[in-house]
């Protein structure tokens, strides 16, 4: 199928703008080149000078001023009349196709079983996560989080020891070393166990930000009651995180909800040795 670039409203506007800019450039350049050959500097000198070099109090060049004004008018026209929201464009057509495909994708895999989610998550992980966390998810010798122990008591102890940065919650970042020794052990075991059973008194240190129930006090801090589940992975993906080798950007909008759930399922399988 042959395509005609002039059928696209955006292409027409772009070509028109290019032609206008080219004509203006030729006109302005020619005008000032001619003036450079014939005109002489005149007028009142400004009081300021730099190493004996001063400047005249001349008016703003009309060619530059009209070009600048024309650019502003063009921009206002382009965004209000030249390219209305409902106009056809190749970008708009592409975005519409992507939305349609994503909707079909979500519908197709809405009820995917655990194995399917794991396989899907592995594919996403190898492309998006493995460059930093390693193909095996082991963090490549401490350069990133070791996901093979994620969700375990050891992983929580590591977080307590080193702190947590970059999640962007209103309560701020978790500093390192809030607990140590037996106190850290008790809290890590409690959280890793799904916060079931008797809550250790030492958890009061965590409750100051995460709340007595660990649910983050309405979004003020991470919901650690979901630690060790795909939902917690989704939270990290949505917020991003700071690590040893840099900042993990937020994947919110980059991955669909099903893909986020799939990545969480796969990471959980890594920590379980599946």
Secondary structure, 3 states (H helix, E strand, C coil): CCCCHHHCHHHHHHHHHHHHHHHHHHHHHHHHHHHHHHCCCCCCEEEEEECCEEEECCCCCHHHHHHHHHHHHHHHHHHHHHCCCCCCCHHHHHHHHHHHHHHHHHHHCCCCCHHHHHHHHHHHHHHHCHHHHCCCCCCCCCCCCCCCCCCCHHHHHHHHHHCECCCCCCCCCECCCCCCHHHHHHHHHHHHCCCCCCCCHHHHHHHHHHCCCCCCCCCCCCCHHHCCCHHHHHHHHHHCEEECCEEECCCECCECHHHHHHHHHHHHHHHCCC
